[in-house]
């Protein structure tokens, strides 16, 4: 093989490795309920690195979502207040008993 062919082979291997790691990250993200759009950012050099990155990201993502929801919810539940005035009597014709 020539030097050019070896370089092309190495490039193809690198592209395949990157694709496999991206697919692995997508699978983990989908399983965790996180958008798979983040997979290219989390693909690592090997399986262990990709798993570590996606695990850390998923935990941080879920924490951010939970904190955001808690921030928007009221701290105390709403209180029921009794009506301020007695109900008004009905007007009009009433049925005789």
C-alpha positions as CSV (number, residue, x, y, z in Angstrom):
1,X,0.0,0.0,0.0
2,X,1.1,3.5,-0.7
3,X,1.3,6.2,1.8
4,X,-1.8,7.9,0.3
5,X,-3.8,4.6,0.6
6,X,-2.7,4.2,4.3
7,X,-3.7,7.8,5.0
8,X,-7.1,7.2,3.4
9,X,-7.6,3.9,5.4
10,X,-6.7,5.7,8.6
11,X,-9.2,8.5,7.8
12,X,-11.9,5.9,7.1
13,X,-11.2,4.1,10.4
14,X,-11.4,7.4,12.3
15,X,-14.7,8.3,10.7
16,X,-16.1,4.9,11.5
17,X,-14.9,5.2,15.2
18,X,-16.5,8.6,15.5
19,X,-19.8,7.4,13.9
20,X,-19.9,4.4,16.3
21,X,-19.2,6.5,19.4
22,X,-21.9,9.0,18.3
23,X,-24.4,6.2,17.8
24,X,-23.5,4.8,21.3
25,X,-24.0,8.3,22.8
26,X,-27.4,8.6,21.0
27,X,-28.6,5.3,22.4
28,X,-27.7,6.2,26.0
29,X,-29.3,9.7,25.7
30,X,-32.5,8.2,24.2
31,X,-32.6,5.6,27.0
32,X,-32.2,8.4,29.6
33,X,-34.9,10.6,28.0
34,X,-32.4,13.3,27.0
35,X,-32.6,14.8,23.4
36,X,-30.2,12.9,21.1
37,X,-29.0,16.2,19.5
38,X,-26.3,16.3,22.1
39,X,-24.7,13.0,21.0
40,X,-22.0,14.5,18.7
41,X,-20.8,16.6,21.6
42,X,-20.5,13.7,23.9
43,X,-18.8,11.1,21.6
44,X,-15.5,10.2,23.1
45,X,-12.3,8.5,22.0
46,X,-13.6,5.0,23.2
47,X,-16.6,3.3,24.7
48,X,-15.5,4.1,28.3
49,X,-15.0,7.8,27.6
50,X,-18.3,8.1,25.7
51,X,-20.1,6.3,28.6
52,X,-18.5,8.6,31.2
53,X,-19.3,11.7,29.2
54,X,-23.0,10.8,28.6
55,X,-23.5,9.7,32.2
56,X,-22.2,13.0,33.6
57,X,-24.2,15.0,31.0
58,X,-27.4,13.1,31.6
59,X,-27.1,13.7,35.4
60,X,-26.5,17.4,34.9
61,X,-29.3,17.7,32.4
62,X,-31.9,16.0,34.6
63,X,-30.8,18.1,37.6
64,X,-31.2,21.3,35.6
65,X,-34.7,20.3,34.4
66,X,-35.7,19.4,38.0
67,X,-34.3,22.7,39.4
68,X,-36.1,24.6,36.7
69,X,-39.4,23.0,37.5
70,X,-39.0,23.5,41.2
71,X,-38.1,27.1,40.6
72,X,-41.4,27.7,38.8
73,X,-43.7,25.9,41.2
74,X,-45.1,27.8,44.2
75,X,-43.4,27.2,47.5
76,X,-46.7,26.8,49.4
77,X,-49.8,25.1,48.1
78,X,-52.8,27.5,47.5
79,X,-55.0,28.0,50.5
80,X,-58.8,27.7,50.2
81,X,-60.6,30.7,51.7
82,X,-64.2,30.5,52.8
83,X,-66.7,32.7,50.9
84,X,-66.8,36.2,52.4
85,X,-70.6,36.8,52.1
86,X,-73.5,34.3,52.7
87,X,-75.1,33.1,49.5
88,X,-77.8,35.3,48.2
89,X,-81.4,34.0,48.4
90,X,-83.0,32.9,45.2
91,X,-85.4,35.3,43.7
92,X,-88.4,34.4,41.6
93,X,-91.1,31.8,41.9
94,X,-90.2,28.9,44.2
95,X,-91.8,25.6,44.3
96,X,-94.4,24.9,47.0
97,X,-94.0,21.7,48.9
